Each structure stands twice: as structure tokens, then as C-alpha cells.
């Protein structure tokens, strides 16, 4: 494990930071990247190697991979964690904002994966761990663009798994449920900015209120370390599962989506703002 080189994106907070700490504890050499490199000083003190990277900038991505290749030969474990969510009505969200959602959650992730694969293929070993969400299988009110990226990531990862299997490279999808992050605050204000008034105003106001009430309730979310543990299990496993789901409400939501007809699941989803 100590010889494995890991790269964790979006490591400045939340799941990414917790994952980096866990992989360091597991004995890996861990590179951590984010736009806010100063937010990773605590990880540096623990032994991580922080690098600045904007996942939407090809030059940044190339520079990070080149640095790791020069220093340690390449990446053995890639944790594609960087991502964010925009909420609001499809009619209201500017299409350039929707494109950026895809740039961060899909295209930047894909470009980084492309650049680390040659090293893994040559070694005939490696793990690509993609941070999806239960939102990659379900859907919620006013989250069309976010869910579109996570649904895309699920399908992209499944196809990638097939083409990398001959090279003994594992592709693993992590599906967190509700995790203790700044998600509610980060989600609700931009949503209200674009859809808080007008034809979708009532829905946006109800969703913002319900989000804060539910996310702030004790016991309604899980710490990010729960997801870091799942990543650790996948990294340690000689034959990891294709998917790991964890965190508050993850399994119940996935089961409901699997068994309920679409319109009944619609009603379950809408009950969130009416409870």
C-alpha cells in the first residue's frame, strides 16, 4: 500500500478531504488537488502533497499529471471527487451555467482520467474511483442539471469499466447519500437567485425551506468519513465491487427508485417539500 500513489481531486473540504486523510492513514502516497490550495494546508501537515488545479483547465490537469509522473512514475489510484451541484428550474438556469456543470462533473473528470490511464495500462493495474451520488440513480425537484451529470457519470463509468477490464484496471462508483457538508447552503442561495421569483418561485422557496430544515436536523446526515471508509475499502480490495453506496438514506432511496413506478416515486420526491 505504501508504494501506491493516489490522487484525490476536490480535496479542500468535505468528502475529498476526509478521503485524503483516510488514504494517508492507509499508507498511500497522496497527492491532493483543488483550486483553493491553501485549504489543504492541514493535509500537507499530515503528509499529503498539495497541488493547485482547476478541473476545467486542461493546462492545470496536464501540469498535475506531469508533476506526479516525474516524481513518482504515475497515478495508481485516482479518486475523481471534484464536483458541485446547481439547482434551479431548467427554464431559468443559463445554458452556460449548465455547460459548466458538465465541464466540472464530467468532462474535466474524464480528461484527468485519460491522462492517468497510460501509466495504469503499462502496469496492468490501477483503480479509478468516481464519486457519483444517489443522485446518479434518483432525481429531485429543480435538480435537473446536477442529476444529468451524475446519471451521465454512472453510464460513463460502466462503459469505462468494460474497456479497462482487459488491462486489470478497476472502475468503482461511490454513491453517497446525505452527507454533512455545506451542500444545503451552497445549493439553496444560487437556486433562489435564479428561480426564487417568477413561475417557479413557490417551488424554489419550498425546497430551500425544506432543505435547511432537513439537513439541519440531527441524525439526518452522515459525516464524510463514512464515504472515505468506502473509498478505502475499494482501494484495499483485490476485487472491488462496481458500486458502493453509503451515508444517510442512500440505500433506502436506491431501493425506492428500483421498486417504485416513476409516478409514485415522483410523489415520494415531492413529499420532501410538503412534509
C-alpha positions in Angstrom: 0.0 0.0 0.0 2.9 2.4 0.8 4.1 2.2 -2.8 0.7 3.2 -4.2 0.3 6.7 -5.5 -3.1 8.2 -5.0 -4.6 11.4 -6.5 -7.7 12.9 -4.9 -9.5 15.8 -6.5 -11.6 18.3 -4.7 -9.7 17.7 -1.5 -10.1 21.2 0.0 -13.2 20.1 2.0 -15.8 17.5 2.7 -15.6 14.0 1.2 -12.4 14.8 -0.7 -10.5 16.0 2.5 -11.8 13.0 4.5 -10.8 10.6 1.8 -7.3 12.1 1.6 -6.9 11.7 5.3 -8.0 8.1 5.2 -5.7 7.1 2.3 -2.8 8.7 4.1 -3.7 6.6 7.2 -3.8 3.6 4.9 -0.2 4.2 3.9 -0.5 5.6 0.4 1.4 8.5 -1.0 -1.4 11.0 -1.6 -1.5 14.0 -3.9 -4.4 16.3 -3.3 -5.7 18.9 -5.7 -8.2 21.8 -5.6 -8.5 25.4 -6.8 -8.0 26.6 -3.2 -4.7 25.1 -2.4 -4.4 27.0 0.9 -7.5 25.0 2.1 -5.3 21.8 2.0 -2.6 23.0 4.4 -3.9 20.6 7.1 -3.5 17.7 4.6 0.1 18.9 3.9 0.9 18.7 7.6 -0.3 15.1 7.5 2.0 14.2 4.7 -0.1 14.8 1.6 1.3 16.7 -1.4 -1.0 19.6 -2.4 -1.1 20.9 -5.9 -3.3 23.6 -7.4 -5.7 22.5 -10.1 -8.9 23.8 -11.8 -10.6 20.7 -13.2 -11.9 22.7 -16.1 -8.5 23.9 -17.3 -6.6 21.4 -19.5 -3.2 23.1 -18.7 -3.8 22.6 -15.0 -4.7 19.0 -15.4 -1.7 18.2 -17.6 0.7 20.0 -15.2 -0.6 17.9 -12.2 -0.2 14.6 -14.1 3.2 15.6 -15.4 4.4 16.5 -11.9 3.2 13.2 -10.4 4.7 11.3 -13.3 8.1 13.0 -12.9 8.1 12.5 -9.1 6.6 9.0 -8.7 6.0 7.5 -12.2 2.3 8.0 -12.3 -1.0 7.6 -10.5 -2.1 4.2 -9.2 -5.4 5.3 -7.5 -7.4 8.1 -8.9 -10.3 9.4 -6.8 -12.4 11.7 -9.0 -14.2 13.6 -6.3 -14.3 17.2 -7.6 -17.8 18.3 -8.3 -20.7 20.5 -7.3 -24.4 21.0 -7.8 -26.5 23.7 -9.4 -30.2 23.8 -8.6 -33.0 25.8 -10.2 -35.6 25.4 -12.9 -34.3 24.2 -16.3 -36.0 27.3 -17.9 -34.2 29.7 -15.5 -30.6 28.3 -15.4 -28.4 30.0 -18.1 -27.2 27.4 -20.5 -23.6 28.4 -19.9 -24.0 27.5 -16.2 -25.4 24.1 -17.3 -22.3 23.6 -19.5 -20.0 24.4 -16.6 -21.8 21.8 -14.5 -20.9 19.3 -17.1 -17.4 20.6 -17.5 -16.7 20.1 -13.8 -18.7 17.0 -13.1 -18.0 15.1 -16.3 -15.6 16.5 -18.9 -12.8 17.6 -16.5 -13.0 14.3 -14.7 -12.8 12.4 -18.0 -9.8 14.4 -19.2 -7.9 13.7 -16.0 -8.8 10.0 -16.3 -7.5 10.0 -19.9 -4.1 11.3 -18.8 -3.5 8.8 -15.9 -4.5 5.7 -17.9 -1.3 5.1 -19.9 0.6 4.5 -16.7 -2.1 2.2 -15.4 -2.2 0.3 -18.7 1.5 -0.2 -18.7 1.5 -1.6 -15.2 -1.7 -3.5 -15.9 -3.0 -2.3 -12.5 -4.9 0.7 -11.1 -8.2 1.9 -9.7 -10.4 4.7 -11.0 -12.9 5.7 -8.2 -15.6 8.0 -9.4 -17.6 9.9 -6.8 -21.2 9.8 -8.0 -24.2 10.1 -5.7 -27.6 8.5 -5.1 -28.5 11.4 -7.3 -27.0 9.4 -10.2 -29.9 6.9 -9.8 -32.7 9.1 -8.5 -33.9 12.7 -9.2 -35.1 15.6 -7.1 -37.0 18.8 -7.6 -35.2 21.5 -9.5 -32.0 19.4 -9.8 -32.2 18.5 -13.5 -28.7 19.6 -14.5 -27.0 18.1 -11.4 -28.8 14.8 -11.9 -28.0 14.8 -15.6 -24.2 14.9 -14.8 -24.4 12.2 -12.2 -26.6 10.0 -14.4 -24.0 10.5 -17.1 -21.2 9.6 -14.7 -22.8 6.4 -13.9 -23.1 5.3 -17.5 -19.7 6.6 -18.4 -18.1 4.6 -15.6 -19.9 1.4 -16.5 -18.7 1.7 -20.1 -15.2 2.6 -19.0 -15.1 -0.5 -16.7 -15.7 -2.8 -19.7 -12.9 -1.3 -21.8 -10.4 -1.3 -19.0 -11.1 -4.8 -17.7 -8.5 -6.4 -20.1 -5.8 -4.2 -18.5 -6.8 -5.2 -14.9 -7.8 -1.6 -14.1 -10.8 -1.4 -11.8 -13.5 1.3 -12.1 -15.5 1.9 -9.0 -18.6 4.1 -8.4 -19.3 5.6 -5.0 -22.9 6.7 -4.3 -23.1 8.9 -1.2 -26.4 9.7 0.4 -26.9 12.8 2.5 -23.5 13.9 3.9 -22.6 16.6 6.4 -21.3 19.3 4.0 -22.2 22.8 3.1 -24.4 21.4 0.4 -27.7 23.0 1.6 -26.1 26.4 1.8 -24.2 26.1 -1.4 -27.3 24.8 -3.3 -30.1 27.0 -2.0 -28.9 30.6 -2.4 -27.9 30.2 -6.1 -31.2 28.4 -6.7 -33.1 31.2 -5.1 -31.1 33.7 -7.2 -32.3 32.1 -10.4 -35.7 30.7 -9.6 -36.7 32.3 -6.3 -39.2 34.5 -8.1 -41.3 34.1 -11.2 -43.3 30.9 -12.2 -41.1 28.6 -10.2 -40.7 30.8 -7.2 -43.1 28.9 -4.9 -41.3 25.6 -5.6 -37.9 27.1 -5.1 -38.9 28.7 -1.8 -40.5 25.5 -0.5 -37.4 23.5 -1.5 -35.0 25.9 0.2 -37.0 25.9 3.4 -37.3 22.1 3.4 -33.6 21.6 2.6 -32.4 23.7 5.6 -34.9 22.2 7.9 -34.0 18.6 7.0 -30.2 19.0 6.6 -30.0 20.8 9.9 -31.9 18.1 11.8 -29.6 15.9 14.0 -29.2 12.5 12.6 -30.4 13.4 9.1 -26.9 13.3 7.5 -23.7 11.3 7.8 -20.1 12.5 8.3 -17.9 12.5 5.2 -15.7 9.9 6.9 -18.4 7.3 6.1 -17.7 7.8 2.4 -13.9 7.9 2.9 -14.2 4.4 4.5 -15.9 3.1 1.4 -13.1 4.5 -0.8 -10.6 2.8 1.5 -12.4 -0.5 1.2 -12.4 -0.2 -2.6 -8.7 0.6 -2.7 -7.8 -2.3 -0.4 -10.0 -4.9 -2.2 -8.3 -7.1 -4.7 -11.6 -7.5 -6.5 -13.7 -4.4 -5.5 -17.4 -4.1 -6.1 -18.5 -1.9 -9.0 -20.6 0.2 -6.7 -20.5 1.2 -3.0 -23.5 3.2 -1.6 -23.3 4.7 1.9 -24.4 7.6 4.0 -27.8 8.6 5.4 -30.8 7.4 3.3 -28.6 6.1 0.5 -29.8 2.5 0.4 -33.5 3.3 1.1 -33.6 5.8 -1.7 -31.9 3.5 -4.1 -34.3 0.7 -3.2 -37.3 3.0 -3.6 -36.2 4.1 -7.0 -35.6 0.5 -8.0 -39.0 -0.8 -7.0 -41.5 2.1 -7.3 -43.1 3.2 -10.6 -42.0 6.6 -11.9 -45.1 8.5 -10.9 -45.2 7.0 -7.4 -41.5 8.0 -7.0 -42.5 11.5 -8.2 -44.9 11.7 -5.3 -42.3 10.5 -2.8 -39.8 13.1 -4.1 -42.4 15.9 -3.9 -43.3 14.9 -0.3 -39.9 16.3 0.7 -41.1 19.8 0.3 -44.6 19.1 1.8 -43.6 17.3 5.0 
